Amino acid sequence: MEIEKTNRMNALFEFYSTLLTQKQMNYMEMYYADDFSLGEIAQEFAVSRQAVYDNIKRTGKILEDYERKLHMYSDYVVRSQLLEKLETHLHANYPDDTLAHDLVVKLAEIDE
């Protein structure tokens, strides 16, 4: 469960980090992406572990709220799945259609 939560927070952070304050971005990046402990983050910013914990919890809720309202991450997941199905279909049924394959590649590059 913890790995799934970490992966989700990292994904949401990728989409919505620019909507956060600098402090929120720092704490989330250090905790979820860089795997710092609460104590290490607290020491880095000269605050209590509880302050870091509260900020990370609150920011996680903010990220989930952004996703609930904007759907950027879930839309990305759906697009990726549909693009993968399209690519599989093209390879199986139209292996020589270079235009279609090139278009699929260009669509995939949009989200990169």
DADAKA-V72231 format. One record per helix or strand of 2 or more residues. SS is the DSSP state (@ for helix, = for strand). FROM is the first residue (numbers start at 1). TO is the last residue. If there is no record, write none. Layout:
BEGIN
ss->SS from->FROM to->TO
ss->SS from->FROM to->TO
END
This chain:
BEGIN
ss->@ from->2 to->19
ss->@ from->22 to->33
ss->@ from->38 to->45
ss->@ from->49 to->70
ss->@ from->72 to->93
ss->@ from->98 to->110
END
